Amino acid sequence: MCFVQQAVVGSPATLHQLPPTEAGKRYVDFMGGADNVLRQAKESFDQGDYRWVAEVVNHVVFADASNVAAKPPSM
């Protein structure tokens, strides 16, 4: 019997993550839908919390690539 043990670096939650599209759909649903996420993202943007806005809006984009409101004008 061969047993291989690997060290866990960081959080175990990152060992087997969902693909971005599936994760995006679940995050957006969990956060009350795309409209709610974008409304809250606008508030965070107005407060200067740009990194957080990029993170949460990224989930909206992966959940629904056709959501024009979630993308910057150049995309």
Phi, psi and omega in degrees: 000131180248129180237123178248126179248130178246144177285138176269121179253123181084208184276135176299340180294343181265004183287324183217073185282156174291153173299151185306321181294314179294316179298316180302314179299317181291318178300311183297317177298316181298327183268012174093016177098163185298318181300318179294317180299315182292325177296313179292326178296323177298317178298316179294322178298315180298335178270000177085014182269064190293323180295319179295318179301314179300320181293311184285323179291330175302323177295322178296318180297316179290329179290325182209094183298343180271001181285097184295326182294338183272350185254148174292158183305331183282351184271000000 
